[in-house]
Amino acid sequence: MIDIKFIRENPDKIREACQKKHINFDLDLLLKLDIRRRELLQSIEELNALKNQANKRIQEAKDPDERATIIAQMKEADINNDNDNEEFKKVNENYNSLMLLVPNIPDETVPVGDSDADNVEVRKWGEIRKFDFPIKDHVQIAKDLDLVDFDRGTKVAGFRGYFLKREAMQLSMAIWQFATDVITKKGFIPVCAPSLVSKEAMTGTGYLPQSKDEVYETHDGMYLAGTSEVAMMSYHSNEILKEEDLPIKYMGFSPCFRTEIGSYGKDTQGILRVHEFMKIEQIVLCKNDKEETIKIHEEITKNAEEILQGLGLPYHIVLNCSGDLGLGQVKKYDIECWVPSQGKYRETHSSSYFFEFQTRRLNIRYRTKDGEIKYCHSLNNTGIATPRVLIPLLENWQQANGSIKIPKELHKYLTFTEIKRT
């Protein structure tokens, strides 16, 4: 959520943000509602003051006629007050709904573009392997080595359902442990976070109302979160933190759920887009300081890179263009791993910061050493997500005999160093 004072004073910047992010938003209506809302608040306050004065006058009046006149005036004030309160309720409801849809302003370094096709490569790592044998895609590898059962997955869980089996399940657990070790050594507090969250948590992090079609809602009004960011950001909602405790760094781990409605017809085979997966997320709350936020953004991105480098997976990092940013994101990197069967990089991680967008919604503040109360800044980054990362891992580490080598960094977590079938 953006500060309404900033919106009033900088309407052109908001319009520019809408244009850059390709968001259709009625800013003029919001500003009109804001004016009317403040007018009504002032009128209500004035009428309440008049009523208080009238009550005092009634108590002091000795003349019955004077008392009756004051009472009549009070009744008229009550009617006007009721009318204003009723109108304020409607105006305020519309105002609050629109405030949730105001886009955050992209950083000046964000390239202007329409979609992920306009994202800009920042750097790359790893040598793309040249195979001297016909390669398989991850779907064929998984079937040949009996690592994923897609048919029974569909039977039990519907479209995009899957069972992760044998070494693939153990490999996933090893990856989680490796990623946990990397991230916790950086000072992050590991937390197993709930996936079932409230509407307030989803709204506070920005997933509602604009992404409501991408999340699962339960019959009792709860939601299945697509990332532990939702729970971990809401962990400190309505709290005032101490400046000396910042930055607070969490590593959230949880099952995640996404409807994938927006990807209809895309990547229908395999485990790239699934409805249920596991993810480790980095979540940071820091001071309201742009330079510190940018520094931490680079740090959490490098943490994810360290994990991928340990897995021996070639990747590149792209700076997302304005049209590929979410409503609340100020700046975002995508990390994309090389997928040999497709001959291109595919997204496995994202890394974003929001400034006050989420913390204003969630009312997360801190008290400075001088006693001033400020909103925190928030950031998040994918530590690792499975089973998606198994796609580049299986494909990049496949061997001519059909086996899969295991990256050395994972050996200490496993009882095998190769996946093969005799």
Buried (B, 14 or more C-beta within 10 A) or exposed (E): BBBBEBBEEBBEEBEBBBBBBBBEBEBEEBBEBBEBBEBBBEBBEBBEEBBEEBEEBBEEBEEEEEBEEBEEBBEEBEEBBEEBEEBBEEBBEBBEEBBBBBBBBBBEEBBEBEEBEBBEEEEBBBEEBEEEEEBBBBBBBBBEBEBBBBEEBEEEBEEBBBBBBEBBBBBBBBBBBBBBBBBEEBEBEEBEBBBBBBEBBBBBBBBBEBBEEBBBBEEEEBBBBBBBBBBBBBBBBEEEBEBEEBBBBBBBBBBBBBBBEEBEEEBEEBBBBBBBBBBBBBBBBBBBEEEBBBEBBEBBBBBBBBBBBBBBBBBBBBBBBBBBBBBBBBBBBBBBBBBBBBEEBBBBBBBBBBBBBBBBBBEBBBBEEEEEEBBBBBBBBBBBBBBBBBBBBBBBBBEEEBBBBBBEBBEEBBEEEEBEEE
